[in-house]
Amino acid sequence: MWLVAAFALAGGLAQLVDGTLGMGFGVTSATVLLALGVAPATASAATHAAKIPTTFVSGISHWRAGNVDPQVLLRVALPGAAGGFLGAVILTSISLEAAKSSMAGLLLFFGVVILARFGFGLRIIPVPKSGHTARWLSPIGLLGGFVDATGGGGWGPVVTPSLMTVTRHEPRRVVGTTNAAEFVVALSVSTGFITGAAHQDIPWLPVIGLMVGGVIVAPIAARLAGRLPHAPMGAMVGGLVILVNAVAVLGSLTDLPGWLDLTLILGWLALVGRIAWAAWLRERRGADEQVAATV
């Protein structure tokens, strides 16, 4: 019960971030499971199993809150399902060591994407600045689904900033549409992992905890979308994902003394805290300027 409760807390916090920022649940959950020693394909399968009820409740909650565009939803969800199924099949067919390093590297990249986006206001993933055009929606969904399956997370970091660029929707509509479409992708990815038998070693107690926490918080996060300070939350999530996956990627390359490891970790956490604080001040300043301009 303590294990389930701990993962329920982690799942709730991850869903709070995901439901308000449009990214974070998959990347955070996969990172935690990889850190526990779970195999990459199994970690991704477990993350997507937890996503099914969580994204369903999140999608319904965002729909009821008026945060979903049905047309954009269909145009990204269906290609996302195809890309997710393909990514799941590929991940179950490659070697364990190759999968572990590539998955940690991909999660590390998305940690950098999240930190850059919310901590510094930068967009690392290039997307065309073409206004509200439908031709980019299917490629965005296809790419998002593929990297989501192979990385255990990545749907939000790919799709959310992309939709913010190629549509004219306000952030809460982008977040809601991304969350609702993710339910379809999670179903497809889970089917792909069942086909590849990656579901056999899933640690079900942590997954149940992630499900419980995510389902409880999903309606709350949908209501808070657009109201909580996005920048500092996103910066802290990105910094944590970078820290955990950098250790996984660089652990086999270096053998530093324990005191130096601890110093580097504490220094990184302090830096991320400083970035989050600066991002919060920048977000407040931008909100004050917008209010002044409106008046």
C-alpha positions in Angstrom: 0.0 0.0 0.0 2.9 2.4 0.8 4.3 1.7 -2.7 1.0 2.4 -4.4 0.5 5.5 -2.3 4.0 6.8 -3.2 3.4 6.3 -6.9 -0.1 7.7 -6.6 1.5 10.9 -5.3 4.0 10.9 -8.2 1.3 10.2 -10.7 -0.9 13.0 -9.3 2.0 15.5 -9.5 2.9 14.4 -13.0 -0.7 14.7 -14.1 -1.1 18.1 -12.5 1.8 19.3 -14.7 0.6 17.4 -17.8 -3.0 18.6 -17.5 -1.9 22.2 -17.1 1.2 22.4 -19.4 0.3 19.7 -22.0 3.4 17.6 -21.3 5.1 15.8 -18.4 3.1 12.6 -17.4 4.7 10.2 -19.8 8.3 11.6 -19.6 8.2 11.8 -15.8 6.7 8.3 -15.3 9.0 6.6 -17.8 12.0 8.4 -16.1 11.0 7.1 -12.7 10.5 3.5 -14.0 13.8 3.5 -15.8 15.5 4.8 -12.6 14.1 1.7 -10.8 15.8 -0.6 -13.3 12.7 -1.5 -15.4 13.5 -2.5 -19.0 12.9 0.2 -21.6 10.1 -1.6 -23.5 8.5 -2.5 -20.2 8.8 1.0 -18.8 7.1 2.4 -21.9 4.4 -0.3 -21.8 3.8 0.4 -18.1 3.6 4.2 -18.7 1.1 3.8 -21.5 -1.0 1.4 -19.5 -1.2 4.1 -16.8 -2.0 6.6 -19.4 -5.2 4.9 -20.6 -7.5 5.7 -17.7 -5.6 8.9 -16.9 -5.8 10.4 -20.4 -9.4 9.3 -20.7 -10.5 11.2 -17.6 -8.2 14.1 -18.5 -9.7 14.3 -22.1 -13.3 14.2 -20.8 -12.5 16.8 -18.2 -10.8 19.1 -20.8 -13.8 18.6 -23.1 -16.3 19.6 -20.5 -14.2 22.6 -19.7 -14.3 23.7 -23.4 -10.6 23.1 -23.9 -10.8 20.7 -26.9 -11.0 21.4 -30.7 -12.6 18.3 -32.2 -11.2 18.9 -35.7 -7.6 19.3 -34.6 -8.2 16.4 -32.2 -9.0 14.0 -35.0 -6.2 15.2 -37.3 -3.5 14.6 -34.7 -4.9 11.6 -32.8 -5.3 9.2 -35.8 -1.8 9.7 -37.2 -0.5 9.7 -33.6 -2.1 6.2 -33.1 -0.4 4.9 -36.2 3.0 6.3 -35.2 2.6 5.0 -31.7 1.8 1.5 -32.8 4.8 1.5 -35.1 7.1 2.8 -32.4 5.9 0.2 -29.9 6.6 -2.6 -32.3 10.1 -1.3 -33.1 11.0 -0.8 -29.4 10.1 -4.4 -28.5 12.3 -5.7 -31.4 15.7 -4.0 -30.6 18.3 -5.1 -28.0 18.0 -4.2 -24.4 21.1 -2.1 -24.1 20.4 -0.2 -27.3 16.9 0.5 -26.1 18.0 1.6 -22.7 20.5 4.1 -24.0 18.3 5.4 -26.8 15.3 5.8 -24.5 17.3 7.6 -21.8 18.8 9.8 -24.5 15.4 10.7 -26.0 14.0 11.5 -22.5 17.1 13.6 -21.9 16.4 15.5 -25.1 12.8 16.1 -24.2 13.9 17.3 -20.7 16.1 19.9 -22.5 13.1 20.8 -24.8 10.8 21.3 -21.7 13.4 23.3 -19.8 14.2 25.5 -22.8 10.5 26.1 -23.5 9.4 27.1 -20.0 12.7 28.2 -18.4 14.0 30.4 -21.2 11.0 30.8 -23.6 12.9 29.0 -26.4 11.6 26.4 -28.8 14.2 23.7 -29.7 11.9 21.6 -31.9 11.5 23.6 -35.2 8.0 23.8 -36.5 6.7 25.8 -39.4 5.2 29.2 -38.5 2.4 29.0 -41.0 -0.7 29.9 -39.0 -3.7 27.6 -38.8 -3.1 25.1 -41.6 -4.2 21.5 -41.6 -1.4 20.1 -43.6 1.0 20.1 -40.7 -1.4 18.4 -38.2 -1.0 14.8 -39.4 2.9 14.9 -39.5 2.9 16.4 -36.0 0.6 13.6 -34.8 2.6 10.8 -36.5 5.9 12.1 -35.1 4.5 12.6 -31.7 3.0 9.1 -31.5 6.3 7.5 -32.7 8.6 9.3 -30.2 6.0 8.8 -27.4 6.2 5.0 -27.8 9.9 4.7 -28.3 10.8 7.1 -25.5 8.0 6.2 -23.0 7.0 9.8 -23.2 7.2 12.6 -25.7 3.7 13.2 -27.1 3.3 16.4 -25.1 6.8 17.8 -25.8 6.3 17.3 -29.5 2.6 18.0 -30.0 1.9 20.8 -27.5 4.6 23.4 -28.8 3.9 22.4 -32.4 0.1 23.1 -32.1 0.9 26.3 -30.3 2.8 27.3 -33.5 0.6 26.0 -36.3 -2.8 26.9 -34.8 -4.2 30.1 -33.4 -5.7 28.5 -30.3 -5.0 29.9 -26.9 -2.8 27.7 -24.7 -5.6 26.0 -22.7 -7.2 24.8 -26.0 -3.9 23.4 -27.2 -3.3 21.6 -23.9 -6.8 20.2 -23.8 -6.7 18.9 -27.4 -3.3 17.4 -26.8 -4.5 15.6 -23.7 -7.7 14.3 -25.3 -5.8 13.0 -28.4 -3.3 11.2 -26.1 -6.0 8.7 -25.0 -6.2 7.4 -28.6 -2.4 7.2 -28.8 -2.1 5.4 -25.5 -4.6 2.8 -26.6 -2.7 2.2 -29.9 0.7 2.1 -28.2 -0.5 -0.4 -25.6 -1.9 -2.6 -28.4 1.6 -2.5 -30.0 3.3 -3.6 -26.8 0.8 -6.4 -26.3 1.7 -7.6 -29.8 5.3 -7.5 -28.9 4.8 -9.2 -25.5 6.4 -6.3 -23.6 3.5 -6.3 -21.1 4.6 -9.5 -19.4 7.0 -7.9 -16.9 5.1 -4.7 -16.1 5.4 -3.7 -12.4 1.7 -3.4 -11.8 1.8 -1.9 -8.3 3.6 1.3 -9.4 1.4 1.4 -12.5 -1.8 1.2 -10.4 -0.4 4.0 -8.2 0.3 6.2 -11.3 -3.2 5.4 -12.5 -4.9 6.3 -9.2 -3.0 9.6 -8.8 -3.4 10.6 -12.4 -7.2 9.9 -12.4 -7.8 11.8 -9.2 -5.9 14.9 -10.3 -6.9 15.0 -14.0 -10.2 16.9 -13.5 -8.5 19.4 -11.2 -5.7 19.9 -13.7 -8.2 20.5 -16.6 -9.9 23.3 -14.5 -6.5 24.8 -13.7 -5.3 24.8 -17.3 -4.3 28.4 -18.1 -4.4 29.5 -14.5 -1.3 28.1 -12.7 2.1 29.6 -13.4 3.2 27.5 -16.3 6.8 28.6 -16.7 8.3 27.7 -13.2 6.4 24.3 -13.2 7.7 23.4 -16.7 11.2 24.5 -15.8 11.3 22.3 -12.7 10.0 19.3 -14.6 12.5 19.7 -17.4 15.3 20.1 -14.9 14.4 16.9 -13.0 14.0 14.9 -16.2 17.4 16.1 -17.4 19.0 15.2 -14.1 17.7 11.6 -13.9 18.4 10.8 -17.6 21.8 12.5 -17.7 22.8 10.2 -14.8 21.6 7.2 -16.8 23.3 8.3 -20.0 26.6 9.4 -18.5 26.8 6.8 -15.7 28.6 4.3 -17.9 31.0 6.9 -19.3 32.3 8.4 -16.0 33.3 7.1 -12.6 33.3 10.2 -10.4 33.8 10.2 -6.6 30.6 10.3 -4.6 31.2 13.7 -3.1 31.6 15.2 -6.6 28.4 13.5 -7.8 26.5 15.0 -4.9 28.0 18.4 -5.5 27.1 18.3 -9.2 23.5 17.2 -8.4 23.0 19.9 -5.7 24.5 22.5 -8.0 22.1 21.5 -10.9 19.1 21.6 -8.6 20.1 25.0 -7.4 20.5 26.2 -11.0 17.1 24.8 -12.0 15.5 26.6 -9.0 17.1 29.8 -10.1 15.9 29.3 -13.7 12.3 28.5 -12.4 12.3 31.7 -10.3 13.5 33.8 -13.2 10.9 32.2 -15.4 8.1 33.0 -12.9 9.2 36.6 -12.7 9.2 36.8 -16.5 5.7 35.2 -16.7 4.4 37.7 -14.1 5.9 40.6 -15.9 4.4 39.5 -19.2 1.0 39.1 -17.6 1.2 42.6 -16.1 2.1 44.1 -19.4 -0.8 42.3 -21.1 -3.2 43.6 -18.5 -1.8 47.1 -18.9 -2.1 46.9 -22.7 -5.8 45.8 -22.4 -6.6 48.6 -20.1 
